[in-house]
Amino acid sequence: MNLSKFSIRRPVFTLVTMLVILILGGVSLTRIPVTLIPNLNPPIGVVVTNYSGASPIEVNEKLTRPLESQFSTLPGIETVSSTSQEGANFILLQFDWSTNIDDVQLDILQRIDLVPLPEGAQQPRFLKFDPAQFPVIQLAINSTGEENIADLADEIEQQLLRTEGVASVSISGTVVEDILIDTDPALLEEQGLTLQDVVQAIQVSNVSLPGEPIQTEDNQSLTTRVVSSVTSAEDVAALAITVNPLDGESITVDDVADVRIGERNQSTITRANDEPAILVSVFQESSANTASVSTNFQENLDDLLSQPEYENVQANILFDQGDYVKLAINNIGQSLLFGAVFAMLVLFAFLRGIRSPIIVGAAIPYSVVVTFVLMYFTGFSLNIMTLGALALGIGMLVDNSIVVIENIERHMGLGKDRKEAALEGTKEMAGAITASTLTTIAVFVPVIFLSGLIGQLFTEFALTISFSLFASLVVALTIIPMAASLLLKKPKGNIEAKRRRSRTYNNYEKSIKWALRNRFVLVGVTTILIALSVFGLFRVGTEFLPATDEGFVTVQVELPNGASVDATEEVVTEIEELFKQQEDVEVYTSLIGSTQQGQSQGSGSQNEAEIYVKLTELDQRDRSVFAFVDEVQPVVEEQIGERAEVEFALQTAAGSTPNSLTFRMTSSDNQALEAAVAQVESDIREDEFVTEVSSDLSETVDEVVISIDRDQALDYGFVPAQVAQTVTDATRGVFATQIVTEQDDVFSVFAQYPDNTYESAGELANFNLRAPSGGFVALDEIADISTVSSPVSIRQVDQQRAVTVNLTYASSQTLGDMSARVDQIIADAELPESVEVTFGGDRELLEDAAADMIMAIILAVVLVYLVMAAQFESFKYPFVILFTVPLIIIGIGIGLFVTSTPLSIPAVIGVLILVGIVVNNGIVLVDTINSRKAQGIPSYEAIVSSSKDRIRPILMTALTTILGLVPLALGIGEGTEINQPMAIAVIGGLASSTFFTLYIVPIIYSFLDTETRRKSNHPV
């Protein structure tokens, strides 16, 4: 081959080229970003609208439905989900994965503009999904001294924001202080005043208005500004509201109210390990390197806490994706290195000596470095998928080199000199290894066309392994023959003669002759084993992606609507006591009276809480996070009982939710829907493997409704809007103004009635309104006051009422097992035809991916066949080689069944890889048989001698790949879980296929060859 010939003739040029690429690879490696998984950009958008004061029904009818109607015809739209609650709505737009959200953004904004907004509603806001919206680090900071940690929050936030790569820092649990004016209703009424009079007095006294510029005598233009500044709480208290007509003295704010600096509507509590704390969430810039952000942030945090003023401040890292990234990358990197060592051991065992293994071993680092260059220029990152691809292919990188070096050694054993042997040996195998590499790469072509989450996760994986295999082919055709021509020594004696006398070779020769005499027996046994393995595959269950143990769990607590923050705190305290007893819990942080999602949307619920639990490192605990949930959740539920709903939520690196199943029930008949949800929930709860069932069925909350009697109100001089505004001010308080202190601190000023003044229907009935006549009228004289139930929120999917049911199950069950059980429960429930059930979450992703994966495997087999047909210039011989593909089922079935590993997407990707790998052995074998037949050797002798001569390189290539994957298959350490099923599938499939290929391919070849088709043609 010209390329090999050039490399042998120009060794210095070849070495220089190799060194240049190694330098480029080193530079590329330092510049490749390190992330956990490939960048994911799901085509998801959100539309949020604020409609202050509107009830959920008003929001749904006046805002949500018109917007949904416009969005339902967007190009590529799959689902429109909405939630309408008091004062706001939230619409989730999910597009198919072929849609670029940037392409439809303008269309969405145009459709928003087409919707007429009701008075009081703000302009809807459109937000695109961005992975940078999720925190990469969460930590709890508390004080062990007398300092109030909330007072230090702003300074800590500013210091941490300086970290390179950090976009923003969000802090929960801080105290926002305002100037609060607690008015006394009795004193106001005594002076003939109202809350609005206090507000107006403050507003008219705190002004700063620009005037027109004026010209001075020396023709200068000066701006003018009229200022009356209020700069402190004392200034506010001293402001005059009116003048007492009896004595002429001013009535000040201080005469009718208590003015103080404090926190308004304190309803959230944050603490870590029972100590008051602040919860810090760190968001990275979109293009930032997660591992670098983590390192820089922790260094900055350590420097900050080492300063004297922070000596009593303690930080507990709850979740650090950067740490997990570094652990995962290091673990997979170690698997890669150990795999390379195991592959080298195989080379030493088979090739004997030192020189040949070292020459072949050079293919591994060189191919990896070339891959880094290609990854850099294609914009890939180092993540668990790309490194997993390298770890998976580490044993395959030497396959081509093994075939070439083994054949070179065989030629040298025939008496040829080094250069001639290198040239002839490489030339003889060039076609076979090129075909085998192309067939392996061909199986990854369908992966590039996979849609959805799987496509985004595995595209980089497929291209990375393709890059490395292409690099290994170039190495085998250039560096290996060049190095062999310089370094290999002529063997002593006739190596081929020694091999022919070898007991192992002779035993294999006897077995292959026996197999050719008993072809139908061996084919029958193989068929039975394949059938049994298929049965075994159906027994292992299915799942979308393997769960990753990140040692972090979120506990969501929800009490009945209307529960106070004190009641919520009481329940959370009991749960914290249980966590305190668990030895593997490192830190727990509680957010009481709200959730992180609620805080991001500017809302909170006193009946809700979240507890963030971080376990100790994986190697320091005896159970996984899944076992922790299985064991602790029942104890918590038994302790809390019916007082609250408690849900343990896990989230994996790839975004899937392990041990959970989600489905949506929709119907145009609301009553039928509620009845169906209640029945299904009840039936599922009885399943022995279900640990928690919850739904977002619209709950109701008691609401005080004030119905104004317009005629009666008019008799007193009131209009309904005036009454409504007065009552709203009384119950919510009124923002008066903002002041700037002499220290440049900014305070908001709120006028309100003291807490607990008007918290019941009876107290509101006695609320007095000032009539235009100056007298006061009780509210119940002009309105009817009653307590009714109203919905908390209204949820819809594709313009139909919808309820989402979530269930979690024991980690001993697979997604496929639970799906089958839930399907049966729903079928037994005999739901009305108007009720539709649609599955979401991991099951939806698995079902969507399954069709794509089946298509990819079929397409891969077709492409492999076509590549081989082009290589052999025949359609018959590739057909023989394809019989190696079904043989992988035996090993895959045994491997997954013995290790209790469910059939998941990574395992199916392993099947896809096997389609390209296992045919390589068949290609080498069939190519050798054809070559010997072309030399005039009879078919039977060609089959036997070729099988005997090729068993050594076939076993070597298989063992290097299998042993190279052992560290990955063991799944030791964080981050290896996703690639583990893939490694198990490839090891099992390659082992079974390699063994049976040594017999099945010769048998099938003998069936198709005219000389050996009849059994009588076989020598005995």
Secondary structure, DSSP 8 states (H G I E B T S, - for coil): -HHHHHHHH-HHHHHHHHHHHHHHHHHHHHHS-B-SS------EEEEEEEBTT--HHHHIIIIIHHHHHHHTTSTTEEEEEEEEETTEEEEEEEE-TT--HHHHHHHHHHHHHHS---TTB---EEEE--GGGS-SEEEEEEESSSS-GGGGHHHHHHHHHTSTTEEEEEEES---EEEEEEE-HHHHHHTT--HHHHHHHHHHHSEEEEEEEEE-TTS-EEEEEEEE---SHHHHHT-EEEE-TTT--EEEHHHHEEEEEEETT---EEEETTEEEEEEEEEE-TT--HHHHHHHHHHHHHHHHTSGGGTTEEEEEEEEHHHHHHHHHHHHHHHHHHHHHHHHHHHHHHH-SSHHHHHHHTHHHHHHHHHHHHHHHTT--B-HHHHHHHHHHTTGGGHHHHHHHHHHHHHHHTT--HHHHHHHHHHHHHHHHHHHHHHHHHTTHHHHT--HHHHHHHHHHHHHHHHHHHHHHHHHHTHHHHHHHHH----SS-HHHHHHH-HHHHHHHHHHHHHHHSHHHHHHHHHHHHHHHHHHHHHS-B-SS-----SEEEEEEE--TT--HHHHHHHHHHHHHHHHT-TTEEEEEEEES--HHHHHTT---TTEEEEEEEE--GGG-SS-HHHHHHHHHHHHHHHHGGG-EEEEE---TTS--TTEEEEEEEES-HHHHHHHHHHHHHHHHTSTTEEEEEE----EEEEEEEEE-HHHHHHTT--HHHHHHHHHHHHH-EEEEEEE-TT--EEEEEEE--TTSS-SHHHHHT-EEE-TTS-EEEGGGTEEEEEEEEESEEEEETTEEEEEEEEEE-TTS-HHHHHHHHHHHHHHHT--TT-EEEEEHHHHHHHHHHHHHHHHHHHHHHHHHHHHHHHHT-SHHHHHHGGGSTTHHHHHHHHHHHTT--B-HHHHHHHHHHHHHHHHHHHHHHHHHHHHHHTT--HHHHHHHHHHHHHHHHHHHHHHHHHHHHHHHHT-STT-TTTHHHHHHHHHHHHHHHHHHHHHHHHHHHHHSTTTSSGGGS--
